[in-house]
């Protein structure tokens, strides 16, 4: 099992910037955890991935810089294409989607890079990706284009394995508002893909927002033969009584990311301010990744109980187990002012606390340290 934290919380998008953030954040986090090795779920913007994929010398340089700091990479986040910490992201994070050649090229670039970054002891590498596309527009022509690209992706991963001896698998991440929002849709729309190379990245905040029961969701994927190749250990925001919590919820409205909101009654809004203005009936779960270890401002809570249940089922179910667990709280910079880190050291402290908390969750689910 590999535990990591996802670096899409940091804005660097070129090789020098990525190496610089290792010293600013990753190395201090490892030292705070008193660990010999810290896992990174590395995010590479598309231009950086292309640069590294084209130059073995640059891949070797990055691997050397990681090794020198006691850092390992077995998984890449290939969901955001670029500019993920821009002032406004919102729907832009879903483009290019799997109907476009650029998405295929970017994902294969990530796989080529990861094959050279992985430690020898890792049995496979993983790249997480968006769940095909935002839900609209979608028609037979776009579905056909996406299917062709998934077939090409599987063939490309097979080639990389033949050239490098390393297995890289891509997991499509169900997310609220997308074509694949839940495990029912994943089981249907990913049926027939080459599961040697392709599967699901299960984000536990998204699972909670879909109001899915972990046991049933995992059984659904197993029955469809769709493997979980990566788990994102993330917590969503929960409001049991949105009316009573409205003032507190307004503090979470911000302009960078979408915060899709789902009611237990089946009502949906594509952003938190829309849900508040429409008065969706509660309770709500909100696609707002909140720090794992920190309790949100009352009366809000988080979906950590869903994480506990999901990990228990993931780690006790029959069959092959997922080996990659990535803490993905990318929203530190847009939390309500009182909860944001004041500086780089404060962010490193917060991420270290999250990784420690995730380690405890895995331990309590039966994984030895």
C-alpha positions in Angstrom: 0.0 0.0 0.0 1.2 3.5 -0.9 0.0 6.6 0.9 0.6 10.0 -0.7 -0.6 13.6 -0.8 -1.6 15.2 -4.1 0.5 18.2 -5.2 -2.3 19.8 -7.2 -2.7 22.0 -4.2 0.4 23.8 -5.4 0.5 26.1 -8.4 3.9 25.2 -10.0 3.5 24.1 -13.7 7.1 23.8 -15.0 10.0 21.5 -14.0 11.9 24.1 -12.0 8.8 25.2 -10.2 7.9 21.6 -9.4 11.4 20.9 -8.0 11.2 24.1 -6.0 7.9 23.1 -4.3 9.6 19.8 -3.2 11.8 21.9 -0.9 9.0 24.3 0.1 6.4 21.7 1.0 7.2 18.0 0.5 10.5 17.8 2.3 9.2 19.8 5.4 6.1 17.5 5.4 8.2 14.4 5.4 10.3 15.8 8.3 7.2 16.7 10.3 6.0 13.1 9.9 9.4 11.7 10.9 9.2 9.4 7.9 12.0 8.0 5.8 9.8 8.3 2.7 6.9 10.5 1.7 4.6 9.6 -1.2 3.6 12.3 -3.6 0.6 12.1 -5.9 2.3 14.3 -8.4 0.4 16.7 -10.6 2.0 17.7 -13.9 0.4 20.4 -16.0 0.2 19.3 -19.7 3.2 21.3 -20.9 5.4 19.9 -18.2 4.2 16.4 -18.8 5.0 16.8 -22.5 8.4 18.2 -21.8 9.3 15.4 -19.5 7.8 12.7 -21.7 10.0 13.9 -24.6 13.3 14.1 -22.7 14.7 11.1 -20.8 17.4 13.3 -19.2 14.7 15.6 -17.6 12.9 12.5 -16.3 16.1 11.3 -14.8 16.7 14.7 -13.2 13.3 14.7 -11.6 13.7 11.2 -10.3 17.1 12.1 -8.8 15.6 15.2 -7.1 12.8 13.1 -5.6 15.2 10.3 -4.4 17.5 12.9 -2.8 14.6 14.2 -0.7 13.2 10.8 0.3 10.1 11.3 -1.9 8.4 8.6 -4.0 5.8 8.8 -6.8 3.6 5.9 -7.7 0.6 7.9 -8.9 0.0 11.0 -10.9 -3.1 13.2 -10.9 -3.9 13.6 -14.6 -7.3 15.3 -14.1 -6.5 19.0 -14.3 -4.9 19.8 -17.7 -3.3 23.0 -16.6 -3.8 26.2 -14.5 -5.6 24.4 -11.7 -4.8 27.1 -9.2 -5.8 29.9 -11.5 -8.1 32.6 -10.0 -11.1 31.0 -11.7 -11.2 27.4 -12.7 -14.8 26.2 -12.4 -15.9 24.2 -15.6 -12.5 24.7 -17.3 -11.1 21.8 -15.3 -13.1 19.4 -17.5 -11.5 20.4 -20.7 -10.0 19.0 -22.9 -12.2 16.0 -22.2 -11.9 12.4 -23.5 -13.6 13.3 -26.8 -10.5 15.3 -27.7 -7.0 14.1 -28.8 -5.3 16.4 -26.4 -6.6 14.5 -23.4 -5.3 11.2 -24.7 -1.9 12.7 -25.5 -1.6 14.3 -22.1 -2.5 11.0 -20.3 0.0 9.0 -22.2 2.6 11.6 -21.5 1.9 11.2 -17.8 2.2 7.5 -18.1 5.6 7.7 -19.8 6.9 10.0 -17.1 5.5 7.9 -14.3 7.2 4.7 -15.7 10.6 6.4 -15.0 9.6 8.0 -11.6 8.2 4.9 -9.9 10.3 3.1 -7.3 11.2 -0.5 -8.2 9.2 -1.9 -5.4 5.9 -0.5 -6.8 3.8 -3.2 -8.5 2.1 -0.7 -10.7 1.7 3.0 -11.3 -1.6 4.9 -11.6 -2.9 8.0 -13.3 -6.2 9.5 -12.4 -8.3 11.2 -15.0 -11.7 12.9 -15.5 -14.8 10.8 -15.9 -14.9 11.2 -19.7 -16.5 14.6 -19.7 -18.9 17.1 -18.2 -22.4 15.7 -18.6 -23.4 18.1 -21.4 -23.2 18.2 -24.3 -23.1 14.5 -25.0 -24.3 12.6 -28.0 -23.4 9.5 -30.1 -20.6 11.3 -32.0 -18.9 12.4 -28.8 -19.4 8.9 -27.2 -17.8 7.3 -30.3 -14.8 9.7 -30.1 -14.3 9.0 -26.4 -14.5 5.2 -27.0 -11.8 5.4 -29.7 -9.6 7.4 -27.4 -10.0 4.9 -24.6 -9.1 2.0 -26.9 -6.0 4.0 -28.0 -5.1 4.7 -24.4 -5.2 1.0 -23.6 -2.9 0.2 -26.5 -0.6 3.0 -25.5 -0.3 1.8 -22.0 0.4 -1.7 -23.3 3.2 -0.3 -25.5 4.7 1.6 -22.5 4.7 -1.7 -20.5 6.5 -3.5 -23.3 9.1 -0.8 -23.5 9.7 -0.2 -19.8 8.5 -3.3 -18.0 6.3 -1.0 -15.8 2.5 -1.4 -15.6 0.7 2.0 -15.6 -3.1 2.0 -15.1 -5.5 4.8 -15.6 -8.5 5.4 -13.3 -11.5 7.5 -14.3 -12.8 9.5 -11.4 -16.6 9.7 -10.9 -17.4 13.3 -10.0 -20.6 15.2 -9.4 -22.0 16.8 -12.5 -19.9 14.7 -14.9 -21.0 12.1 -17.4 -19.8 9.5 -14.8 -21.1 10.8 -11.5 -21.4 7.6 -9.5 -20.5 3.9 -9.5 -23.7 2.9 -11.3 -22.7 5.1 -14.3 -19.1 3.9 -14.0 -20.2 0.3 -14.2 -22.3 1.1 -17.2 -20.1 3.5 -19.2 -16.8 1.7 -18.5 -18.1 -1.8 -19.3 -16.0 -3.3 -22.0 -12.8 -1.3 -21.5 -9.6 -3.2 -21.2 -9.4 -3.6 -17.4 -5.7 -4.7 -17.6 -5.0 -1.0 -18.0 -8.2 1.0 -17.2 -10.4 1.2 -14.2 -11.8 3.7 -11.6 -10.2 6.2 -9.3 -12.5 6.3 -6.4 -12.6 9.7 -4.7 -14.3 9.2 -1.3 -15.6 12.8 -1.2 -17.3 12.3 -4.5 -18.7 8.9 -3.3 -20.2 10.7 -0.3 -21.7 13.5 -2.5 -23.4 10.9 -4.6 -25.0 9.6 -1.3 -23.7 6.1 -2.2 -23.3 3.4 0.4 -19.6 2.3 0.2 -20.4 -1.5 0.4 -23.0 -1.3 -2.4 -20.9 0.9 -4.6 -17.9 -1.4 -4.4 -20.0 -4.4 -5.0 -21.4 -2.7 -8.1 -17.9 -2.1 -9.5 -16.8 -5.7 -8.7 -19.9 -7.1 -10.4 -19.2 -5.1 -13.5 -15.5 -6.2 -13.5 -14.3 -2.6 -13.2 -11.3 -2.4 -10.8 -10.5 0.4 -8.4 -6.9 1.3 -9.3 -6.6 4.4 -7.0 -8.4 5.9 -4.1 -8.5 9.6 -3.2 -8.8 9.9 0.5 -10.8 13.1 0.6 -13.7 14.5 2.7 -16.7 16.5 1.5 -18.6 19.2 3.5 -21.9 18.2 5.0 -24.8 20.4 6.1 -27.6 18.4 7.8 -29.8 21.6 8.1 -28.7 24.0 5.3 -31.2 26.7 6.5 -29.7 26.8 10.0 -26.2 26.7 8.5 -26.7 29.3 5.7 -24.5 32.0 7.2 -21.6 29.5 7.7 -22.1 28.0 4.2 -22.0 31.5 2.6 -18.4 31.7 3.9 -17.5 28.7 1.7 -18.8 30.3 -1.5 -15.8 31.2 -3.6 -14.8 31.9 -7.3 -12.1 29.3 -8.1 -13.7 25.9 -8.0 -17.1 24.4 -8.6 -18.7 23.1 -5.4 -21.5 20.8 -6.7 -24.1 20.3 -4.0 -26.3 17.2 -3.7 -29.3 16.7 -1.4 -30.1 13.3 0.2 -33.5 13.7 -1.5 -31.9 13.7 -5.0 -31.9 17.5 -5.6 -28.8 18.9 -7.3 -27.0 22.2 -7.9 -23.8 22.7 -9.8 -22.4 25.2 -7.3 -22.9 26.0 -3.7 -24.2 29.6 -4.2 -26.8 28.1 -6.6 -27.9 25.6 -4.0 -28.2 28.4 -1.4 -30.2 30.7 -3.7 -32.6 27.9 -4.7 -33.1 26.6 -1.2 -32.5 23.0 -1.9 -33.9 20.7 0.8 -31.4 19.2 3.1 -29.4 17.4 4.2 -26.6 18.4 1.8 -23.2 17.1 0.8 -21.0 19.5 -1.0 -18.1 18.9 -3.3 -15.7 20.9 -1.2 -12.7 19.0 -0.2 -12.1 19.9 3.5 -9.0 19.0 5.6 -9.4 15.4 6.8 -8.2 16.1 10.4 -10.0 19.4 11.0 -13.6 19.8 12.1 -15.5 22.3 9.9 -17.2 25.3 11.6 -20.3 24.2 13.4 -23.0 23.3 12.5 -21.2 21.8 9.5 -19.6 18.4 9.5 -17.5 16.4 7.1 -17.9 13.0 5.5 -15.0 11.3 7.3 -17.4 8.6 8.5 -17.9 7.6 4.9 -14.1 7.4 4.4 -13.9 5.1 7.4 -16.6 2.8 6.1 -15.2 2.8 2.5 -11.7 2.0 3.6 -12.9 -0.9 5.7 -14.8 -2.4 2.7 -12.0 -1.7 0.3 -9.4 -3.5 2.4 -11.5 -6.5 3.4 -13.3 -7.3 0.1 -12.3 -10.4 -1.8 -10.1 -10.1 -4.9 -7.2 -7.8 -5.9 -6.8 -4.7 -3.7 -6.2 -1.2 -4.6 -2.7 -0.2 -3.5 -2.7 3.6 -4.0 -4.3 6.0 -1.5 -3.8 9.7 -2.2 -4.9 12.6 0.1 -6.3 15.2 -2.3 -7.3 18.4 -0.5 -6.7 21.0 -3.1 -8.8 23.7 -1.5 -6.6 25.0 1.2 -6.2 28.4 -0.5 -9.9 29.0 -0.8 -11.1 27.9 2.7 -12.9 30.5 4.8 -10.3 33.0 5.9 -10.1 31.8 9.5 -9.2 28.3 8.3 -6.6 29.1 5.7 -2.9 28.6 6.3 -1.1 31.9 6.9 2.1 30.9 5.0 4.0 28.0 3.4 4.9 26.5 6.7 1.3 26.6 7.8 0.3 24.7 4.7 3.0 22.1 5.2 1.7 21.7 8.8 -1.8 21.2 7.6 -0.9 18.6 4.9 1.3 16.7 7.3 -1.6 16.5 9.8 -3.9 15.2 7.0 -1.4 12.5 5.9 -1.0 11.4 9.5 -4.7 11.3 9.9 -5.1 9.2 6.7 -2.4 6.9 7.9 -4.4 6.4 11.1 -7.5 5.7 9.1 -5.7 3.0 7.1 -4.2 1.5 10.2 -7.6 1.3 11.9 -8.9 -0.4 8.7 -6.2 -3.1 9.1 -3.2 -1.9 7.1 0.1 -2.3 8.9 2.3 0.8 9.0 
